[in-house]
């Protein structure tokens, strides 16, 4: 019901990045460009302009973005009200989420879900990826949301969203003065890492291995069990750490922490829903559908 060209435009406008929009929509970048150009031809106006390496909305683009937001909400409200005519949802949904997802990605989504499905009671277990998988096996939860690369054969993994793992330091760290470092520099920088069993550590380990660096090669100062502990430690030390972009957006914006780029090196991972193999339905399926529809709307601009 929501014109696909408008959906493509809306995604680019929120991300201000054609590549990230293509990844979110699961189409190619040329296809994104094609849909935007068709919309520009339809309205006879340029909707985006390039400023160096950045993309910005024109006056016409800002006007369309205002209305696509309204159209998206109207469409979803209509679908929800039509759905309620023939079905109602109530009961208890037990979720399990890995630490990063539970602390930074899910709370706005849970609040919005509760406003819509107010008869559903939510309970959430927060643990690392491995522990969430074990809770699902023991049927202590009905749905898990985790990060990581390893996949068990007895579970189904459904993508929810992408996440970037970035290297950060305290703003006063001497290394923070550098705009960019080499991946080899990691061998001499004191690092904080997440604890074994963490999806973040698993993804970092895999990415470094592709650059011929093992965790045992690093100058690891400490393993810590949460992103909050890592952020606090960074402010008071000369360490650096790999951490989810979700977890540090506010600290970077406020100047407490600084992101340090690594030349020709990046880490991207996905958040996944996990369910027992062949067992999706009921409230878990309702939440999965709702989260997939609304997740990107709750991201800060230019995430």
C-alpha positions in Angstrom: 0.0 0.0 0.0 2.9 2.3 0.6 4.4 3.2 -2.8 7.7 1.4 -3.1 9.5 4.4 -4.6 8.5 6.5 -1.5 9.6 3.7 0.7 13.1 3.7 -1.0 13.2 7.5 -0.7 12.2 7.4 2.9 15.0 4.9 3.8 17.7 6.9 2.0 16.4 10.1 3.6 16.6 8.6 7.1 20.0 7.1 6.6 21.4 9.8 4.3 23.4 7.0 2.8 22.5 5.1 -0.4 24.6 2.1 0.5 23.1 1.6 3.9 19.6 2.1 2.4 20.3 -0.6 -0.1 21.4 -3.0 2.6 18.3 -2.3 4.8 16.0 -2.8 1.8 17.9 -5.9 0.6 18.3 -4.4 -3.0 21.3 -3.2 -4.9 22.5 0.4 -4.8 21.8 1.0 -8.5 18.2 -0.1 -7.8 18.0 2.5 -5.0 19.3 5.2 -7.3 16.9 4.2 -10.0 13.8 4.5 -7.7 15.0 7.9 -6.4 15.5 9.2 -9.9 12.0 8.0 -10.9 10.6 9.9 -8.0 12.6 13.0 -8.9 11.3 12.8 -12.5 7.8 12.4 -11.2 8.0 15.5 -9.1 10.3 17.4 -11.4 12.6 18.3 -8.5 16.0 17.1 -7.2 15.5 15.4 -3.8 19.1 14.9 -2.7 22.3 16.9 -3.2 25.9 15.8 -2.6 28.2 17.9 -0.3 31.6 16.3 -0.6 31.2 12.7 0.6 27.9 13.4 2.3 24.3 13.3 1.0 21.8 16.0 2.1 18.1 16.5 1.5 17.0 19.4 -0.7 14.0 21.6 0.2 11.8 19.3 -1.9 13.3 16.2 -0.3 12.6 17.6 3.2 9.0 18.2 2.2 8.5 14.6 0.9 10.2 13.2 4.0 7.7 15.0 6.2 4.8 13.3 4.3 6.4 9.8 3.9 6.6 9.7 7.7 2.9 10.4 7.9 2.0 7.9 5.2 4.1 5.2 6.8 2.3 5.7 10.2 -1.2 5.8 8.5 -0.5 2.6 6.6 0.7 0.8 9.7 -2.2 2.0 11.8 -4.6 0.8 9.1 -3.0 -2.6 8.9 -3.1 -2.9 12.7 -6.8 -1.9 13.0 -7.8 -4.3 10.2 -5.8 -7.1 11.9 -7.6 -6.5 15.1 -11.0 -7.0 13.4 -10.2 -10.7 13.0 -7.7 -11.4 15.7 -6.6 -10.2 19.1 -3.3 -10.8 20.9 -2.9 -11.2 24.6 -0.8 -13.3 27.0 2.8 -13.5 28.2 5.8 -13.2 25.8 9.1 -14.1 27.3 12.0 -12.6 25.4 15.7 -13.2 25.8 18.2 -10.6 24.4 21.9 -10.4 24.3 23.4 -7.5 26.3 23.9 -4.9 23.5 20.5 -5.5 22.0 18.7 -5.4 25.4 20.4 -2.2 26.6 20.5 -0.1 23.5 18.4 -1.5 20.6 15.3 -2.9 22.1 13.9 -0.5 24.7 12.3 2.0 22.2 10.9 -0.9 20.3 9.4 -2.6 23.4 7.8 0.7 24.4 6.2 1.1 21.0 5.1 -2.6 20.9 3.4 -2.2 24.3 1.5 0.9 23.2 0.0 -1.2 20.3 -0.3 -4.6 21.9 -1.2 -3.5 25.4 -2.8 -6.8 26.3 0.6 -8.6 25.8 2.7 -8.9 29.0 6.4 -8.8 28.2 9.3 -10.2 30.2 12.9 -10.0 29.1 16.0 -11.9 30.1 19.2 -10.1 29.5 22.3 -12.2 29.0 25.1 -12.9 26.5 24.4 -14.6 23.2 25.4 -18.1 24.4 23.2 -17.8 27.5 20.2 -16.6 25.5 20.6 -19.6 23.2 20.7 -22.0 26.2 17.6 -20.3 27.7 15.7 -20.9 24.4 16.7 -24.6 24.4 15.5 -24.9 28.0 12.2 -23.2 27.0 12.7 -20.5 29.5 12.0 -17.9 26.8 9.9 -18.0 23.6 12.0 -15.8 21.4 15.6 -14.6 21.5 17.3 -11.6 19.9 21.1 -12.0 19.7 24.3 -10.9 17.8 27.1 -13.1 16.6 28.3 -15.2 13.7 27.9 -18.8 15.0 24.6 -20.5 14.2 23.3 -23.7 15.8 21.7 -26.3 13.6 18.8 -26.8 15.9 17.7 -23.1 15.7 16.3 -20.7 13.1 18.1 -17.3 12.7 16.0 -14.5 11.2 17.8 -11.2 10.5 16.5 -8.1 12.3 19.0 -5.4 11.6 22.7 -4.6 10.9 25.1 -3.1 13.5 28.6 -1.7 13.2 31.3 -2.5 15.7 33.6 0.5 16.0 36.9 1.2 17.8 36.5 3.9 20.5 38.7 5.5 23.2 38.4 8.2 25.8 38.5 11.7 24.3 41.8 12.4 26.1 43.5 9.3 24.9 46.6 10.3 22.8 45.5 7.8 20.1 42.2 9.7 19.9 44.1 12.5 18.2 44.8 10.3 15.2 42.1 10.4 12.5 43.0 6.9 11.4 45.2 4.0 12.5 46.4 0.8 10.8 45.1 -2.6 11.9 48.6 -3.6 12.9 48.6 -0.8 15.5 46.1 -2.9 17.5 48.9 -5.2 18.5 50.4 -2.4 20.7 47.3 -0.6 22.0 45.9 -1.7 25.4 42.4 -3.0 24.7 39.2 -3.8 26.6 37.2 -6.7 25.2 33.8 -8.2 26.1 33.7 -11.5 28.0 33.9 -15.0 26.4 30.4 -16.0 25.2 29.6 -12.5 24.1 28.4 -12.1 20.5 30.5 -8.9 20.2 33.7 -10.8 21.1 32.9 -13.5 18.6 32.4 -11.1 15.8 35.6 -9.1 16.6 37.6 -12.3 16.9 36.4 -13.4 13.4 37.1 -10.1 11.8 40.6 -9.9 13.2 41.3 -13.4 12.2 40.6 -12.3 8.6 43.4 -9.8 9.1 45.7 -12.5 10.4 45.5 -11.2 14.0 44.5 -13.5 16.9 43.0 -12.4 20.2 46.1 -13.8 21.9 48.3 -11.4 19.8 46.5 -8.4 21.4 47.5 -6.4 24.4 44.2 -7.1 26.3 44.1 -5.2 29.5 40.8 -6.6 30.7 37.6 -8.5 29.7 34.5 -6.8 30.9 30.9 -8.1 31.0 29.0 -5.1 29.7 29.3 -2.1 27.3 28.5 0.3 30.2 31.5 -1.0 32.2 33.7 -0.7 29.1 32.6 2.9 28.4 33.2 4.0 32.0 36.7 2.3 32.0 37.6 4.0 28.7 37.0 7.5 30.1 39.5 6.8 32.9 42.2 4.9 31.0 44.4 4.9 27.9 42.6 1.8 26.6 40.6 1.4 23.4 37.7 -1.0 22.8 35.6 -2.5 20.1 31.9 -1.7 20.9 28.6 -1.4 19.1 27.8 1.9 17.5 24.4 1.7 19.3 26.1 1.7 22.6 28.3 4.9 22.2 26.3 7.3 20.0 25.5 9.6 23.0 29.0 9.6 24.4 30.6 10.3 21.0 28.1 13.1 20.4 28.9 14.6 23.8 32.6 14.4 23.4 33.3 11.8 26.1 34.4 9.2 23.7 35.9 9.3 20.2 35.6 6.9 17.4 38.9 5.9 15.8 38.9 4.7 12.2 41.0 1.7 11.1 42.4 1.9 7.6 40.8 -0.7 5.3 39.2 -2.5 8.2 35.5 -2.5 9.4 33.3 -4.8 11.4 29.6 -5.2 10.6 27.3 -7.8 12.2 23.6 -8.6 12.3 21.1 -8.8 15.1 19.1 -12.0 14.7 15.8 -13.4 16.1 16.4 -17.0 17.2 13.6 -19.5 17.5 13.5 -23.3 17.8 13.8 -25.0 14.4 10.4 -25.1 12.8 8.6 -23.5 15.7 7.5 -19.9 14.8 4.0 -18.7 15.6 1.8 -17.0 18.2 3.2 -14.0 20.1 6.8 -14.6 19.0 5.8 -14.3 15.4 3.7 -11.1 16.2 6.7 -9.5 17.9 9.1 -10.5 15.1 6.8 -9.0 12.4 6.3 -5.8 14.5 10.0 -5.4 15.2 11.0 -5.9 11.5 8.5 -3.2 10.5 9.4 -0.6 13.1 13.1 -1.1 14.0 14.6 1.3 11.4 12.1 4.1 12.4 13.5 4.2 15.9 17.2 4.6 14.9 18.7 8.1 15.3 19.1 10.1 12.1 22.2 9.1 10.1 22.8 5.9 12.1 
